[in-house]
């Protein structure tokens, strides 16, 4: 049976997710959002101290750029 004929007949090859699987997916997504928010809170709190250690606001863009490259690399690897 081809995909076109199965779609025409109304049958689907995709298995329905159980309630437990949906809950696990939802919990995983909530945990990811929580960790991202926590990460942003920590960086926002530490940023004035980091810029102060670098002796000037002109280095702020470098700090943010380095952080974004680091996060992008970790997301791509993970």
PDB file with one MODEL, atoms N, CA, C and O in Angstrom:
MODEL        1
ATOM      1  N   UNK A   1       0.852  -1.168   0.000  1.00  0.00           N
ATOM      2  CA  UNK A   1       0.000   0.000   0.000  1.00  0.00           C
ATOM      3  C   UNK A   1       0.898   1.231   0.000  1.00  0.00           C
ATOM      4  O   UNK A   1       1.800   1.335   0.831  1.00  0.00           O
ATOM      5  N   UNK A   2       0.670   2.142  -0.899  1.00  0.00           N
ATOM      6  CA  UNK A   2       1.480   3.342  -0.978  1.00  0.00           C
ATOM      7  C   UNK A   2       0.953   4.395  -0.024  1.00  0.00           C
ATOM      8  O   UNK A   2      -0.148   4.282   0.515  1.00  0.00           O
ATOM      9  N   UNK A   3       1.771   5.425   0.171  1.00  0.00           N
ATOM     10  CA  UNK A   3       1.365   6.495   1.081  1.00  0.00           C
ATOM     11  C   UNK A   3       0.138   7.222   0.558  1.00  0.00           C
ATOM     12  O   UNK A   3      -0.738   7.613   1.329  1.00  0.00           O
ATOM     13  N   UNK A   4       0.080   7.403  -0.768  1.00  0.00           N
ATOM     14  CA  UNK A   4      -1.070   8.107  -1.346  1.00  0.00           C
ATOM     15  C   UNK A   4      -2.351   7.302  -1.171  1.00  0.00           C
ATOM     16  O   UNK A   4      -3.408   7.861  -0.878  1.00  0.00           O
ATOM     17  N   UNK A   5      -2.253   5.988  -1.351  1.00  0.00           N
ATOM     18  CA  UNK A   5      -3.461   5.178  -1.206  1.00  0.00           C
ATOM     19  C   UNK A   5      -3.885   5.061   0.255  1.00  0.00           C
ATOM     20  O   UNK A   5      -5.079   4.990   0.546  1.00  0.00           O
ATOM     21  N   UNK A   6      -2.917   5.040   1.182  1.00  0.00           N
ATOM     22  CA  UNK A   6      -3.287   4.978   2.595  1.00  0.00           C
ATOM     23  C   UNK A   6      -3.921   6.278   3.061  1.00  0.00           C
ATOM     24  O   UNK A   6      -4.817   6.266   3.906  1.00  0.00           O
ATOM     25  N   UNK A   7      -3.457   7.415   2.508  1.00  0.00           N
ATOM     26  CA  UNK A   7      -4.076   8.690   2.853  1.00  0.00           C
ATOM     27  C   UNK A   7      -5.471   8.790   2.255  1.00  0.00           C
ATOM     28  O   UNK A   7      -6.381   9.346   2.872  1.00  0.00           O
ATOM     29  N   UNK A   8      -5.635   8.255   1.060  1.00  0.00           N
ATOM     30  CA  UNK A   8      -6.944   8.310   0.415  1.00  0.00           C
ATOM     31  C   UNK A   8      -7.954   7.431   1.144  1.00  0.00           C
ATOM     32  O   UNK A   8      -9.136   7.765   1.219  1.00  0.00           O
ATOM     33  N   UNK A   9      -7.484   6.308   1.679  1.00  0.00           N
ATOM     34  CA  UNK A   9      -8.409   5.418   2.368  1.00  0.00           C
ATOM     35  C   UNK A   9      -8.673   5.848   3.805  1.00  0.00           C
ATOM     36  O   UNK A   9      -9.558   5.303   4.466  1.00  0.00           O
ATOM     37  N   UNK A  10      -7.912   6.823   4.291  1.00  0.00           N
ATOM     38  CA  UNK A  10      -8.150   7.338   5.632  1.00  0.00           C
ATOM     39  C   UNK A  10      -7.325   6.648   6.709  1.00  0.00           C
ATOM     40  O   UNK A  10      -7.425   7.024   7.877  1.00  0.00           O
ATOM     41  N   UNK A  11      -6.520   5.659   6.363  1.00  0.00           N
ATOM     42  CA  UNK A  11      -5.674   5.017   7.364  1.00  0.00           C
ATOM     43  C   UNK A  11      -4.372   5.789   7.481  1.00  0.00           C
ATOM     44  O   UNK A  11      -3.951   6.474   6.549  1.00  0.00           O
ATOM     45  N   UNK A  12      -3.760   5.670   8.608  1.00  0.00           N
ATOM     46  CA  UNK A  12      -2.525   6.400   8.856  1.00  0.00           C
ATOM     47  C   UNK A  12      -1.486   5.442   9.408  1.00  0.00           C
ATOM     48  O   UNK A  12      -1.803   4.536  10.179  1.00  0.00           O
ATOM     49  N   UNK A  13      -0.232   5.654   8.999  1.00  0.00           N
ATOM     50  CA  UNK A  13       0.835   4.807   9.507  1.00  0.00           C
ATOM     51  C   UNK A  13       1.479   5.405  10.756  1.00  0.00           C
ATOM     52  O   UNK A  13       2.361   4.790  11.355  1.00  0.00           O
ATOM     53  N   UNK A  14       1.046   6.592  11.148  1.00  0.00           N
ATOM     54  CA  UNK A  14       1.580   7.242  12.337  1.00  0.00           C
ATOM     55  C   UNK A  14       0.846   6.690  13.553  1.00  0.00           C
ATOM     56  O   UNK A  14      -0.383   6.683  13.610  1.00  0.00           O
ATOM     57  N   UNK A  15       1.628   6.232  14.517  1.00  0.00           N
ATOM     58  CA  UNK A  15       1.053   5.655  15.732  1.00  0.00           C
ATOM     59  C   UNK A  15       0.599   6.774  16.669  1.00  0.00           C
ATOM     60  O   UNK A  15       1.306   7.765  16.846  1.00  0.00           O
ATOM     61  N   UNK A  16      -0.563   6.614  17.257  1.00  0.00           N
ATOM     62  CA  UNK A  16      -1.057   7.597  18.212  1.00  0.00           C
ATOM     63  C   UNK A  16      -0.211   7.559  19.483  1.00  0.00           C
ATOM     64  O   UNK A  16       0.221   6.495  19.927  1.00  0.00           O
ATOM     65  N   UNK A  17       0.012   8.730  20.052  1.00  0.00           N
ATOM     66  CA  UNK A  17       0.787   8.817  21.284  1.00  0.00           C
ATOM     67  C   UNK A  17      -0.118   8.561  22.476  1.00  0.00           C
ATOM     68  O   UNK A  17      -1.274   8.981  22.505  1.00  0.00           O
ATOM     69  N   UNK A  18       0.436   7.862  23.460  1.00  0.00           N
ATOM     70  CA  UNK A  18      -0.334   7.614  24.676  1.00  0.00           C
ATOM     71  C   UNK A  18      -0.326   8.872  25.550  1.00  0.00           C
ATOM     72  O   UNK A  18       0.449   9.800  25.320  1.00  0.00           O
ATOM     73  N   UNK A  19      -1.188   8.882  26.533  1.00  0.00           N
ATOM     74  CA  UNK A  19      -1.284  10.020  27.449  1.00  0.00           C
ATOM     75  C   UNK A  19       0.043  10.221  28.182  1.00  0.00           C
ATOM     76  O   UNK A  19       0.471  11.353  28.406  1.00  0.00           O
ATOM     77  N   UNK A  20       0.681   9.130  28.549  1.00  0.00           N
ATOM     78  CA  UNK A  20       1.966   9.200  29.267  1.00  0.00           C
ATOM     79  C   UNK A  20       3.053   9.815  28.381  1.00  0.00           C
ATOM     80  O   UNK A  20       3.848  10.629  28.852  1.00  0.00           O
ATOM     81  N   UNK A  21       3.093   9.432  27.109  1.00  0.00           N
ATOM     82  CA  UNK A  21       4.086   9.984  26.194  1.00  0.00           C
ATOM     83  C   UNK A  21       3.870  11.478  25.980  1.00  0.00           C
ATOM     84  O   UNK A  21       4.829  12.247  25.925  1.00  0.00           O
ATOM     85  N   UNK A  22       2.619  11.884  25.860  1.00  0.00           N
ATOM     86  CA  UNK A  22       2.317  13.309  25.698  1.00  0.00           C
ATOM     87  C   UNK A  22       2.743  14.081  26.942  1.00  0.00           C
ATOM     88  O   UNK A  22       3.307  15.170  26.830  1.00  0.00           O
ATOM     89  N   UNK A  23       2.482  13.533  28.118  1.00  0.00           N
ATOM     90  CA  UNK A  23       2.900  14.192  29.368  1.00  0.00           C
ATOM     91  C   UNK A  23       4.413  14.296  29.462  1.00  0.00           C
ATOM     92  O   UNK A  23       4.932  15.324  29.897  1.00  0.00           O
ATOM     93  N   UNK A  24       5.133  13.252  29.064  1.00  0.00           N
ATOM     94  CA  UNK A  24       6.599  13.297  29.100  1.00  0.00           C
ATOM     95  C   UNK A  24       7.150  14.340  28.132  1.00  0.00           C
ATOM     96  O   UNK A  24       8.104  15.047  28.459  1.00  0.00           O
ATOM     97  N   UNK A  25       6.565  14.437  26.959  1.00  0.00           N
ATOM     98  CA  UNK A  25       6.994  15.450  25.993  1.00  0.00           C
ATOM     99  C   UNK A  25       6.731  16.842  26.549  1.00  0.00           C
ATOM    100  O   UNK A  25       7.585  17.723  26.446  1.00  0.00           O
ATOM    101  N   UNK A  26       5.567  17.044  27.130  1.00  0.00           N
ATOM    102  CA  UNK A  26       5.209  18.343  27.694  1.00  0.00           C
ATOM    103  C   UNK A  26       6.139  18.714  28.845  1.00  0.00           C
ATOM    104  O   UNK A  26       6.576  19.861  28.938  1.00  0.00           O
ATOM    105  N   UNK A  27       6.445  17.768  29.716  1.00  0.00           N
ATOM    106  CA  UNK A  27       7.361  18.023  30.838  1.00  0.00           C
ATOM    107  C   UNK A  27       8.750  18.358  30.312  1.00  0.00           C
ATOM    108  O   UNK A  27       9.413  19.247  30.846  1.00  0.00           O
ATOM    109  N   UNK A  28       9.194  17.664  29.283  1.00  0.00           N
ATOM    110  CA  UNK A  28      10.499  17.957  28.689  1.00  0.00           C
ATOM    111  C   UNK A  28      10.564  19.360  28.108  1.00  0.00           C
ATOM    112  O   UNK A  28      11.562  20.061  28.273  1.00  0.00           O
ATOM    113  N   UNK A  29       9.500  19.766  27.431  1.00  0.00           N
ATOM    114  CA  UNK A  29       9.459  21.118  26.880  1.00  0.00           C
ATOM    115  C   UNK A  29       9.432  22.172  27.984  1.00  0.00           C
ATOM    116  O   UNK A  29      10.102  23.198  27.874  1.00  0.00           O
ATOM    117  N   UNK A  30       8.670  21.930  29.040  1.00  0.00           N
ATOM    118  CA  UNK A  30       8.630  22.875  30.161  1.00  0.00           C
ATOM    119  C   UNK A  30       9.988  22.979  30.842  1.00  0.00           C
ATOM    120  O   UNK A  30      10.401  24.069  31.238  1.00  0.00           O
ATOM    121  N   UNK A  31      10.683  21.860  30.981  1.00  0.00           N
ATOM    122  CA  UNK A  31      12.010  21.870  31.582  1.00  0.00           C
ATOM    123  C   UNK A  31      13.000  22.651  30.718  1.00  0.00           C
ATOM    124  O   UNK A  31      13.840  23.383  31.242  1.00  0.00           O
ATOM    125  N   UNK A  32      12.904  22.498  29.398  1.00  0.00           N
ATOM    126  CA  UNK A  32      13.788  23.241  28.498  1.00  0.00           C
ATOM    127  C   UNK A  32      13.542  24.739  28.603  1.00  0.00           C
ATOM    128  O   UNK A  32      14.496  25.518  28.615  1.00  0.00           O
ATOM    129  N   UNK A  33      12.290  25.154  28.678  1.00  0.00           N
ATOM    130  CA  UNK A  33      11.962  26.578  28.813  1.00  0.00           C
ATOM    131  C   UNK A  33      12.442  27.106  30.159  1.00  0.00           C
ATOM    132  O   UNK A  33      12.961  28.219  30.236  1.00  0.00           O
ATOM    133  N   UNK A  34      12.274  26.318  31.223  1.00  0.00           N
ATOM    134  CA  UNK A  34      12.746  26.727  32.544  1.00  0.00           C
ATOM    135  C   UNK A  34      14.259  26.934  32.560  1.00  0.00           C
ATOM    136  O   UNK A  34      14.748  27.929  33.095  1.00  0.00           O
ATOM    137  N   UNK A  35      14.991  25.998  31.975  1.00  0.00           N
ATOM    138  CA  UNK A  35      16.449  26.120  31.957  1.00  0.00           C
ATOM    139  C   UNK A  35      16.912  27.303  31.112  1.00  0.00           C
ATOM    140  O   UNK A  35      17.876  27.979  31.469  1.00  0.00           O
ATOM    141  N   UNK A  36      16.237  27.555  30.001  1.00  0.00           N
ATOM    142  CA  UNK A  36      16.592  28.715  29.175  1.00  0.00           C
ATOM    143  C   UNK A  36      16.336  30.012  29.929  1.00  0.00           C
ATOM    144  O   UNK A  36      17.153  30.932  29.880  1.00  0.00           O
ATOM    145  N   UNK A  37      15.205  30.092  30.625  1.00  0.00           N
ATOM    146  CA  UNK A  37      14.899  31.294  31.405  1.00  0.00           C
ATOM    147  C   UNK A  37      15.895  31.476  32.551  1.00  0.00           C
ATOM    148  O   UNK A  37      16.329  32.594  32.827  1.00  0.00           O
ATOM    149  N   UNK A  38      16.251  30.389  33.209  1.00  0.00           N
ATOM    150  CA  UNK A  38      17.240  30.455  34.294  1.00  0.00           C
ATOM    151  C   UNK A  38      18.597  30.912  33.763  1.00  0.00           C
ATOM    152  O   UNK A  38      19.279  31.715  34.400  1.00  0.00           O
ATOM    153  N   UNK A  39      18.983  30.403  32.604  1.00  0.00           N
ATOM    154  CA  UNK A  39      20.252  30.790  31.992  1.00  0.00           C
ATOM    155  C   UNK A  39      20.263  32.284  31.677  1.00  0.00           C
ATOM    156  O   UNK A  39      21.250  32.967  31.946  1.00  0.00           O
ATOM    157  N   UNK A  40      19.173  32.791  31.108  1.00  0.00           N
ATOM    158  CA  UNK A  40      19.095  34.212  30.788  1.00  0.00           C
ATOM    159  C   UNK A  40      19.115  35.072  32.047  1.00  0.00           C
ATOM    160  O   UNK A  40      19.695  36.157  32.044  1.00  0.00           O
ATOM    161  N   UNK A  41      18.492  34.600  33.116  1.00  0.00           N
ATOM    162  CA  UNK A  41      18.488  35.350  34.375  1.00  0.00           C
ATOM    163  C   UNK A  41      19.891  35.437  34.960  1.00  0.00           C
ATOM    164  O   UNK A  41      20.301  36.489  35.450  1.00  0.00           O
ATOM    165  N   UNK A  42      20.619  34.341  34.908  1.00  0.00           N
ATOM    166  CA  UNK A  42      21.984  34.329  35.437  1.00  0.00           C
ATOM    167  C   UNK A  42      22.882  35.254  34.627  1.00  0.00           C
ATOM    168  O   UNK A  42      23.669  36.014  35.192  1.00  0.00           O
ATOM    169  N   UNK A  43      22.764  35.190  33.310  1.00  0.00           N
ATOM    170  CA  UNK A  43      23.598  36.044  32.456  1.00  0.00           C
ATOM    171  C   UNK A  43      23.250  37.515  32.665  1.00  0.00           C
ATOM    172  O   UNK A  43      24.149  38.351  32.752  1.00  0.00           O
ATOM    173  N   UNK A  44      21.972  37.842  32.745  1.00  0.00           N
ATOM    174  CA  UNK A  44      21.565  39.234  32.937  1.00  0.00           C
ATOM    175  C   UNK A  44      22.065  39.772  34.275  1.00  0.00           C
ATOM    176  O   UNK A  44      22.416  40.947  34.379  1.00  0.00           O
ATOM    177  N   UNK A  45      22.097  38.924  35.290  1.00  0.00           N
ATOM    178  CA  UNK A  45      22.584  39.351  36.604  1.00  0.00           C
ATOM    179  C   UNK A  45      24.104  39.520  36.607  1.00  0.00           C
ATOM    180  O   UNK A  45      24.624  40.434  37.247  1.00  0.00           O
ATOM    181  N   UNK A  46      24.809  38.654  35.902  1.00  0.00           N
ATOM    182  CA  UNK A  46      26.270  38.687  35.908  1.00  0.00           C
ATOM    183  C   UNK A  46      26.851  39.683  34.911  1.00  0.00           C
ATOM    184  O   UNK A  46      28.023  40.045  35.020  1.00  0.00           O
ATOM    185  N   UNK A  47      26.066  40.129  33.952  1.00  0.00           N
ATOM    186  CA  UNK A  47      26.594  40.986  32.894  1.00  0.00           C
ATOM    187  C   UNK A  47      27.205  42.293  33.400  1.00  0.00           C
ATOM    188  O   UNK A  47      28.276  42.656  32.913  1.00  0.00           O
ATOM    189  N   UNK A  48      26.607  43.025  34.340  1.00  0.00           N
ATOM    190  CA  UNK A  48      27.267  44.248  34.830  1.00  0.00           C
ATOM    191  C   UNK A  48      28.633  43.976  35.476  1.00  0.00           C
ATOM    192  O   UNK A  48      29.564  44.769  35.337  1.00  0.00           O
ATOM    193  N   UNK A  49      28.738  42.864  36.170  1.00  0.00           N
ATOM    194  CA  UNK A  49      30.016  42.520  36.793  1.00  0.00           C
ATOM    195  C   UNK A  49      31.064  42.174  35.738  1.00  0.00           C
ATOM    196  O   UNK A  49      32.222  42.578  35.851  1.00  0.00           O
ATOM    197  N   UNK A  50      30.663  41.439  34.730  1.00  0.00           N
ATOM    198  CA  UNK A  50      31.592  41.064  33.654  1.00  0.00           C
ATOM    199  C   UNK A  50      32.074  42.303  32.914  1.00  0.00           C
ATOM    200  O   UNK A  50      33.265  42.436  32.634  1.00  0.00           O
ATOM    201  N   UNK A  51      31.164  43.204  32.598  1.00  0.00           N
ATOM    202  CA  UNK A  51      31.544  44.438  31.903  1.00  0.00           C
ATOM    203  C   UNK A  51      32.418  45.302  32.798  1.00  0.00           C
ATOM    204  O   UNK A  51      33.346  45.948  32.310  1.00  0.00           O
ATOM    205  N   UNK A  52      32.143  45.327  34.096  1.00  0.00           N
ATOM    206  CA  UNK A  52      32.986  46.076  35.024  1.00  0.00           C
ATOM    207  C   UNK A  52      34.405  45.531  35.085  1.00  0.00           C
ATOM    208  O   UNK A  52      35.364  46.297  35.179  1.00  0.00           O
ATOM    209  N   UNK A  53      34.540  44.214  35.030  1.00  0.00           N
ATOM    210  CA  UNK A  53      35.874  43.598  35.023  1.00  0.00           C
ATOM    211  C   UNK A  53      36.645  43.925  33.744  1.00  0.00           C
ATOM    212  O   UNK A  53      37.875  43.970  33.748  1.00  0.00           O
ATOM    213  N   UNK A  54      35.917  44.151  32.654  1.00  0.00           N
ATOM    214  CA  UNK A  54      36.567  44.494  31.386  1.00  0.00           C
ATOM    215  C   UNK A  54      36.814  45.997  31.255  1.00  0.00           C
ATOM    216  O   UNK A  54      37.352  46.451  30.245  1.00  0.00           O
ATOM    217  N   UNK A  55      36.425  46.771  32.271  1.00  0.00           N
ATOM    218  CA  UNK A  55      36.675  48.216  32.365  1.00  0.00           C
ATOM    219  C   UNK A  55      36.028  49.011  31.234  1.00  0.00           C
ATOM    220  O   UNK A  55      36.703  49.774  30.543  1.00  0.00           O
ATOM    221  N   UNK A  56      34.742  48.835  31.048  1.00  0.00           N
ATOM    222  CA  UNK A  56      34.067  49.727  30.115  1.00  0.00           C
ATOM    223  C   UNK A  56      32.879  49.112  29.409  1.00  0.00           C
ATOM    224  O   UNK A  56      32.816  47.906  29.169  1.00  0.00           O
ATOM    225  N   UNK A  57      31.937  49.988  29.084  1.00  0.00           N
ATOM    226  CA  UNK A  57      30.739  49.566  28.377  1.00  0.00           C
ATOM    227  C   UNK A  57      31.011  49.235  26.914  1.00  0.00           C
ATOM    228  O   UNK A  57      30.215  48.546  26.277  1.00  0.00           O
ATOM    229  N   UNK A  58      32.131  49.721  26.376  1.00  0.00           N
ATOM    230  CA  UNK A  58      32.428  49.457  24.974  1.00  0.00           C
ATOM    231  C   UNK A  58      32.699  47.965  24.723  1.00  0.00           C
ATOM    232  O   UNK A  58      32.698  47.519  23.576  1.00  0.00           O
ATOM    233  N   UNK A  59      32.929  47.202  25.791  1.00  0.00           N
ATOM    234  CA  UNK A  59      33.166  45.760  25.657  1.00  0.00           C
ATOM    235  C   UNK A  59      31.885  44.940  25.809  1.00  0.00           C
ATOM    236  O   UNK A  59      31.909  43.715  25.693  1.00  0.00           O
ATOM    237  N   UNK A  60      30.773  45.619  26.069  1.00  0.00           N
ATOM    238  CA  UNK A  60      29.510  44.914  26.279  1.00  0.00           C
ATOM    239  C   UNK A  60      29.101  44.102  25.056  1.00  0.00           C
ATOM    240  O   UNK A  60      28.656  42.963  25.193  1.00  0.00           O
ATOM    241  N   UNK A  61      29.244  44.668  23.880  1.00  0.00           N
ATOM    242  CA  UNK A  61      28.854  43.938  22.666  1.00  0.00           C
ATOM    243  C   UNK A  61      29.715  42.700  22.470  1.00  0.00           C
ATOM    244  O   UNK A  61      29.231  41.687  21.965  1.00  0.00           O
ATOM    245  N   UNK A  62      30.991  42.765  22.865  1.00  0.00           N
ATOM    246  CA  UNK A  62      31.864  41.589  22.742  1.00  0.00           C
ATOM    247  C   UNK A  62      31.436  40.483  23.693  1.00  0.00           C
ATOM    248  O   UNK A  62      31.470  39.304  23.342  1.00  0.00           O
ATOM    249  N   UNK A  63      31.037  40.864  24.885  1.00  0.00           N
ATOM    250  CA  UNK A  63      30.587  39.873  25.865  1.00  0.00           C
ATOM    251  C   UNK A  63      29.319  39.183  25.384  1.00  0.00           C
ATOM    252  O   UNK A  63      29.203  37.960  25.461  1.00  0.00           O
ATOM    253  N   UNK A  64      28.371  39.967  24.889  1.00  0.00           N
ATOM    254  CA  UNK A  64      27.117  39.394  24.403  1.00  0.00           C
ATOM    255  C   UNK A  64      27.357  38.517  23.185  1.00  0.00           C
ATOM    256  O   UNK A  64      26.767  37.444  23.064  1.00  0.00           O
ATOM    257  N   UNK A  65      28.223  38.969  22.281  1.00  0.00           N
ATOM    258  CA  UNK A  65      28.539  38.170  21.086  1.00  0.00           C
ATOM    259  C   UNK A  65      29.207  36.862  21.462  1.00  0.00           C
ATOM    260  O   UNK A  65      28.870  35.818  20.904  1.00  0.00           O
ATOM    261  N   UNK A  66      30.140  36.895  22.391  1.00  0.00           N
ATOM    262  CA  UNK A  66      30.814  35.662  22.822  1.00  0.00           C
ATOM    263  C   UNK A  66      29.820  34.705  23.481  1.00  0.00           C
ATOM    264  O   UNK A  66      29.882  33.494  23.268  1.00  0.00           O
ATOM    265  N   UNK A  67      28.915  35.246  24.272  1.00  0.00           N
ATOM    266  CA  UNK A  67      27.903  34.404  24.910  1.00  0.00           C
ATOM    267  C   UNK A  67      26.995  33.762  23.874  1.00  0.00           C
ATOM    268  O   UNK A  67      26.704  32.569  23.955  1.00  0.00           O
ATOM    269  N   UNK A  68      26.546  34.548  22.902  1.00  0.00           N
ATOM    270  CA  UNK A  68      25.650  34.012  21.875  1.00  0.00           C
ATOM    271  C   UNK A  68      26.336  32.944  21.030  1.00  0.00           C
ATOM    272  O   UNK A  68      25.709  31.940  20.688  1.00  0.00           O
ATOM    273  N   UNK A  69      27.607  33.136  20.685  1.00  0.00           N
ATOM    274  CA  UNK A  69      28.333  32.106  19.942  1.00  0.00           C
ATOM    275  C   UNK A  69      28.484  30.830  20.766  1.00  0.00           C
ATOM    276  O   UNK A  69      28.365  29.724  20.238  1.00  0.00           O
ATOM    277  N   UNK A  70      28.742  30.990  22.042  1.00  0.00           N
ATOM    278  CA  UNK A  70      28.852  29.821  22.916  1.00  0.00           C
ATOM    279  C   UNK A  70      27.544  29.049  23.020  1.00  0.00           C
ATOM    280  O   UNK A  70      27.535  27.821  22.939  1.00  0.00           O
ATOM    281  N   UNK A  71      26.446  29.766  23.197  1.00  0.00           N
ATOM    282  CA  UNK A  71      25.134  29.119  23.281  1.00  0.00           C
ATOM    283  C   UNK A  71      24.787  28.448  21.962  1.00  0.00           C
ATOM    284  O   UNK A  71      24.282  27.326  21.953  1.00  0.00           O
ATOM    285  N   UNK A  72      25.051  29.119  20.855  1.00  0.00           N
ATOM    286  CA  UNK A  72      24.755  28.560  19.543  1.00  0.00           C
ATOM    287  C   UNK A  72      25.548  27.270  19.309  1.00  0.00           C
ATOM    288  O   UNK A  72      25.027  26.309  18.743  1.00  0.00           O
ATOM    289  N   UNK A  73      26.796  27.258  19.742  1.00  0.00           N
ATOM    290  CA  UNK A  73      27.623  26.058  19.576  1.00  0.00           C
ATOM    291  C   UNK A  73      27.084  24.910  20.424  1.00  0.00           C
ATOM    292  O   UNK A  73      27.003  23.776  19.952  1.00  0.00           O
ATOM    293  N   UNK A  74      26.716  25.193  21.664  1.00  0.00           N
ATOM    294  CA  UNK A  74      26.198  24.145  22.528  1.00  0.00           C
ATOM    295  C   UNK A  74      24.868  23.600  22.027  1.00  0.00           C
ATOM    296  O   UNK A  74      24.610  22.402  22.145  1.00  0.00           O
ATOM    297  N   UNK A  75      24.025  24.456  21.472  1.00  0.00           N
ATOM    298  CA  UNK A  75      22.740  23.999  20.930  1.00  0.00           C
ATOM    299  C   UNK A  75      22.980  23.124  19.700  1.00  0.00           C
ATOM    300  O   UNK A  75      22.312  22.105  19.521  1.00  0.00           O
ATOM    301  N   UNK A  76      23.928  23.519  18.858  1.00  0.00           N
ATOM    302  CA  UNK A  76      24.204  22.733  17.657  1.00  0.00           C
ATOM    303  C   UNK A  76      24.810  21.370  18.001  1.00  0.00           C
ATOM    304  O   UNK A  76      24.519  20.377  17.335  1.00  0.00           O
ATOM    305  N   UNK A  77      25.643  21.320  19.029  1.00  0.00           N
ATOM    306  CA  UNK A  77      26.283  20.062  19.423  1.00  0.00           C
ATOM    307  C   UNK A  77      25.282  19.151  20.118  1.00  0.00           C
ATOM    308  O   UNK A  77      25.279  17.939  19.902  1.00  0.00           O
ATOM    309  N   UNK A  78      24.428  19.744  20.958  1.00  0.00           N
ATOM    310  CA  UNK A  78      23.478  18.968  21.745  1.00  0.00           C
ATOM    311  C   UNK A  78      22.365  18.539  20.920  1.00  0.00           C
ATOM    312  O   UNK A  78      21.455  17.869  21.409  1.00  0.00           O
TER     313      UNK A  78
ENDMDL
END
